Amino acid sequence: MIALGLIRENKGLTISEMSLKTNVTLQLFKN
């Protein structure tokens, strides 16, 4: 939830945050 706020404030980090979230989501689905 906090990450979403950071993405809105720092749009430059949006791509990095999305990549991290995607990796985490994929790991969760694998388990």
Secondary structure, DSSP 8 states (H G I E B T S, - for coil): -HHHHHHHH-GGGHHHHHHHHHHHHHHHHH-
